[in-house]
Amino acid sequence: MILQINNLEKHFYTADSTTPIEVLTGLNLKLQRGETVAVLGQSGSGKSTFLSLVAGLDQPTTGTIWLNGQNFHEMNEEQLARFRAKNIGIIFQQFHLMSHLTALENISLPLELSRDEDAVAKAQEALEQVGLEHRRNHFPHQLSGGESQRVAIARALVVRPALLLADEPTGNLDNKTGSHIADLLFDLVQSIQMTLLFVTHNEMLAERCNRQQVLQEGKFV
């Protein structure tokens, strides 16, 4: 078992109300190593909130999330940052590349932060895996949307995380480019035997996964 989520809930309070807004309620999920799982749901169903919790970027109201046998929501901020850097890779819909860094530097950044002495060599290998070695010295504004997403994928995979998370990984791309990016992502995940969990409203993309979970009004249905 690589990931185990137990009775996960997230509630928010508005400034003018004492009644909580229940964004997520009673979520349970288990993922095996190497499994690919898609969480489907319409806008407002709680997908992004769910992914933020699993990524360790937000704290649940109640419930636990175990990754590699550790409940990382019990860690302090410093411990969590180190754990997340080593165990979780994230691919964002908006790419989130550093505009002042080249493609190679963006990919090597997670390794540089963890003081990996082979950061540049590993980043170069990851860049070659996504077919962009000829773009190594280009900045994000010099890359197309598909190229930017490939750099983002390489950056997420370069640390060989136990869990790869993706938020609408093809949502900002045209159909042809999105299909190519999906092929690349699933091929890389399979070759590395990595666990993939992503949120999407794209049913065709979700069908490529081992399992699909539908999130509706904050609950799996």
HUMOPE-V63394 format. One record per pair of residues at least 4 apart in sequence whose ideal C-beta (glycine too) atoms are under 6 Angstrom apart, sorted by the first residue. I is the first residue (numbers start at 1). J is the second residue. Records with the same first field share a line. If there is no record, write none. Layout:
# HUMOPE-V63394
I=J  J
This chain:
# HUMOPE-V63394
2=31  33  162  195
3=31  67
4=30  66
5=27  29  65
6=63  64
7=26  63
8=27  60  63
9=24  25  61  62  63
10=23  24  49  60  61
11=20  22  61
12=21
13=20
22=218
23=46  49  218
24=46  50  218
25=218  219
27=220
31=35  37  195
33=195
34=193
35=195  210
36=196  209  210
37=197  209  211
38=198  200  206  209  212
39=47  199  213  215
40=206  212  214
41=45  47  215
45=215  216
46=50  215  218
47=199  215
51=165  167  199
52=57  58
53=58  60
55=88  90  165
56=72  80  84
64=71
66=71
68=162
72=80  83
75=79  80
80=84
83=87
84=88
85=114
87=161  162
88=161  163
89=156  157  161  164
90=156  165
91=152  153  156  166  169
92=96  167
93=167  168  171  172
95=148  152
97=106  140
98=106
99=140
101=105  106
102=137  139
103=135  136  138  151
104=123  136
106=151  155
107=123  126  127  154  155  158
108=112  119  120  123
110=159
111=116  119  122
112=119
118=122
122=158
123=158
126=154  158
127=132  133  136  154
128=133
130=150  153  154
132=150
138=142  143
140=148
143=147  148
145=173
146=173  177
149=181
153=185
163=195
164=194  196
165=197
166=198
167=199
168=200
170=178  181  182
173=177  178
182=205
186=208
189=194  196
200=205  206
206=212
213=220
214=221
216=221
